[in-house]
Amino acid sequence: MENQRDFCTECRRETNYTLKKIKINQTIREKEYTFEITAAFCNECGGEMGIPGLTDYNIKEIDEQYRSIRT
């Protein structure tokens, strides 16, 4: 993701953002798992931003991590 500018809903304007790894907990088949995903944070206010394509990327990351845990 080379273009690191997008609209921040907190600032209400287009700002630069930084991608960081964060840990989330998800329950799959009644079992709790911790996954590391990528999140975008506004460089101005620090709020989390929804970047196009990031959700799909995180689904892929979670799937790969889940499969490595299960094998």
C-alpha positions as CSV (number, residue, x, y, z in Angstrom):
1,M,0.0,0.0,0.0
2,E,2.2,2.7,-1.3
3,N,-0.3,5.6,-1.2
4,Q,-0.5,6.2,2.6
5,R,-3.2,8.9,2.5
6,D,-6.9,8.5,3.0
7,F,-10.0,10.1,4.6
8,C,-10.0,10.0,8.4
9,T,-13.6,10.0,9.8
10,E,-12.3,11.4,13.1
11,C,-10.4,14.4,11.6
12,R,-13.0,14.7,8.8
13,R,-10.2,15.3,6.2
14,E,-7.6,13.5,4.1
15,T,-4.6,12.6,6.2
16,N,-1.5,10.4,6.2
17,Y,-1.8,7.1,8.0
18,T,0.6,4.4,9.4
19,L,0.0,0.7,9.2
20,K,0.6,-1.2,12.5
21,K,0.2,-4.8,13.6
22,I,-2.4,-5.3,16.4
23,K,-3.7,-8.3,18.2
24,I,-7.4,-9.2,18.2
25,N,-9.3,-12.1,19.8
26,Q,-11.8,-14.1,17.8
27,T,-14.0,-17.0,18.7
28,I,-14.1,-19.8,16.2
29,R,-16.2,-22.9,16.9
30,E,-16.5,-22.0,20.5
31,K,-12.7,-21.6,21.0
32,E,-10.9,-18.3,21.6
33,Y,-7.9,-17.5,19.3
34,T,-5.6,-14.4,19.2
35,F,-4.7,-13.2,15.7
36,E,-2.3,-10.5,14.6
37,I,-3.8,-8.2,11.9
38,T,-2.8,-5.0,10.2
39,A,-4.6,-1.8,11.1
40,A,-4.3,1.8,9.8
41,F,-4.0,4.7,12.2
42,C,-4.3,8.4,11.4
43,N,-1.0,10.3,11.8
44,E,-3.0,13.4,13.0
45,C,-5.5,12.1,15.6
46,G,-4.4,8.5,16.1
47,G,-7.8,7.1,15.2
48,E,-8.2,3.8,13.4
49,M,-9.0,4.3,9.7
50,G,-10.8,2.0,7.3
51,I,-8.5,1.7,4.3
52,P,-9.7,0.2,1.0
53,G,-8.5,-3.4,0.7
54,L,-7.4,-3.7,4.3
55,T,-10.3,-5.8,5.4
56,D,-9.7,-8.4,2.6
57,Y,-6.0,-8.4,3.5
58,N,-6.8,-9.0,7.2
59,I,-9.2,-11.9,6.3
60,K,-6.3,-13.5,4.4
61,E,-4.0,-13.0,7.4
62,I,-6.4,-14.5,9.8
63,D,-7.1,-17.5,7.6
64,E,-3.4,-18.2,7.2
65,Q,-2.8,-17.9,10.9
66,Y,-5.8,-20.1,11.8
67,R,-4.6,-22.8,9.3
68,S,-1.1,-22.8,10.8
69,I,-2.6,-23.2,14.3
70,R,-4.9,-26.1,13.2
71,T,-2.1,-28.1,11.5
